[in-house]
Amino acid sequence: MNANSSSNPSNNYLRDSAAFLRSWLKAPGRVGSVWPSSRFLARAATKSIFDYDSPTVVELGPGTGPMTDVIQKHMESTGKGKHIAVELNDDFVQRLGERFPKLDLVNESAVELPRILKERDLAHADVIISGLPFGAFPEQLQTDIMDAVVACLEPERGTFSSFNFVGSLWAPIGRRYHRMLKERFQDVSLGAPVILNVPPAQVITTHRPQL
């Protein structure tokens, strides 16, 4: 991992925040927040990777890389596993490539996940972690992405993790997203609020896709 990824976390967060704000101003419909996820939310969203000995982990919408950092450090420490990040935003892709030179980084839509795995001779992903702003997407795109996730997740032990801002699950878009998860997974659980995030958020963890 290069020096940028191990530098002062506070400085990284300030630079990432500036990058998020620029991207949000350019395309508010494609970036769900003006702030990157905090390291506290990143840890909560990625904790499932520690349940596997040598997992294939896919990140959808890693943004500036707070969750990427956790995953890369874990895999570097164990020397096991595969990590693929799928990011559509060109600015974020450039930043991720500079910060994580060993990352398998794909500049594509999450809808293309089945093809992306097939190109790497991978049948499934053990863990899929989403930082995508589902609430900012039209319903058809939400459906297409969720169908791609279900098709690519290991059916017995696979884990899909995403997050919503606290309170958003009561909004119409949040209720629709939660309903989509319930329709596609047998197990859906909502984690405790991560208060040390702007705004506070909750991780949603799902298992056993209904194929």
Disulfide bonds with the S-S distance in Angstrom:
none
